[in-house]
Amino acid sequence: MTGKGTYEAPLVVQRNQLLSLPRVPTPEASGEVAAPEPPREEQAPQPQEPVTEAPDPEAPTAAKPVPPSEDVPSAPLRLTVEDVSDSSVTVSWEPPEKLGRLGLQGYVLELCEEGASEWVPVNARPMMVTQQTMRNLALGDKFFLRVAAVSSAGAGPPAVLDQPIHIQEIIEAPKIRVPRHLRQTYIRQVGEAVNLQIPFQGKPRPQASWTHNGQALDSRQATVRTGDQDSILFIRKAQRSDSGHYELTLQLEGLEAKAAIDILVIEQPGPPSSIRLLDVWGCNAALEWTPPQDTGNTELLGYTVQKADKKTGQWFTVLERYHPTTCTISNLIVGNTYSFRVFSENQCGLSTSAAVTKELAHIKKADIAAKSKGFIERDFSEAPSFTQPLADHTSTPGYSTQLFCSVRASPKPKIIWMKNKMDIQGDPKYRALSEQGVCTLEIRKPSPFDSGVYTCKAINVLGEASVDCRLEVKASATH
């Protein structure tokens, strides 16, 4: 035989790793084959009915051939295991040195289970191939193999594998696939659920374990469920103590894979620890405060500073996401008295309360020195001018909102409010107030229809002035 054929036997097998078994020594010219253990006397197997003696308890042995004959072929050469999986095995060999005077009819492959004495043919008739695959083998199977060349005069001596083939489950090294959104710090708010699903690979199923800051998980707070392809970490209501470094470890047959996830649980910050009014001069007031003791387990985004006139009690935002802890508030109205407050802010929003100044800032009028002679009465008449304009505003449908501005004029000006350049005086939806130069427009339970440009116009005998702002009424965003 000059070519190499391949035959798949109708059998089945399984394994852990590829076996590379030693080859049987090439037989001598006499046709005798050395067995892996001291051989026992037996007749050479025939292709249909193999005849064997009881094998050695450790491994079956090759049969001692009958006296050399020129009619039967010698033993096949280089019997080798090519591949072993968890359900199959493939072996190959080379033709014998002597094919026999009557010619070669093929090869017969036989197996013997470990601990058994009977050799069972894999192919009932000789096959003209030098490679065979046995399939559908079961996990745990362990057996020996031998192959013999056959002529019309009978089978020659077999070539025998001197070590058994063991079918074991294939081991696939464990590997963890961390989702992209978990490769950076995973942030949740206090009370929210944490549900992390981490896919992995590995065969057979690896052993999974979780740690929190190097310690075993507290089963009262966190639950772990591990399947064949993923491990899930679940916390029903996260607390700040759940923040930290989590690590998933997979172990399989001495192999190991790890993945780390950082979780940060945050909440609203506390208010600034203290606040005080440093100084008041002209139309200015200087404030100073100290950072909050509790930042909510995350860094602050800044502070919100507000002012309120004692007469109206309405709070106006002066600064937002302001980082320093001192500020100067300008453009205060002469004659008014103010209080101030400061909120802290982080990713969860503003602190639930604020630090409020105990002292009040009174903006005094400039002192006028009386002169006994040469006093000239001053005319304080002036055309309207706005000292604080309207600010663009966003409101939520159904909640009343207010627009504010400040005007200065003498004599007292007439105030006219307009929406989209249309006079809205007399409309019961709006209520306009004007006290001490502060002009207020209250819009009762606005709807998206009330969005638009609002104008406040002040008119007296010396002139007029106006300011505009845009109001947008839309539903608030939800998390």
Buried (B, 14 or more C-beta within 10 A) or exposed (E): BEEEEEBEBEBBBBBBEEBEBEBBEBBEEEBBBBBBBEBBEBBBBBBEEBEBBEBBEEBBBBBBBEEBBEBBBBBBBBBBBBBBBBBBBBBBBBBBBBBBEBEBBBBBBBBBBBEBEEBEBBBEEBBEBBBBBBBEBEBEBEBBBBBBBBBEBBBBBBBBBBEBBBBBBBBEBBBBEBEEEBEEEBBBBBEBEBEBEBEBBBBEBBEBBBBBEEEEBEEEBBEBEBEEEBBEBEBEEBEBEBBBEBBBBBBBEEBEBEBEBBBBBBBBBBBBEEBBBEEBEEBBBBBBBEBBEBBBBBEBBBBBBBBBBEEBEEBBEBBBEBEEBEBEBEEBBBEBBBBBBBBBBBBBBBBEEBBBBEEEBBBEEEEEEEEEEEEEEEEEEEBBEBBBBBEEBEBEBEEEBBBBBBBBBEEEBEBBBBBEEEEBEEEEEBBBEBEEBBBBBEBEEBEEEBBBBBBBBBBBEEEBBBBBBEBEBEEEEEE
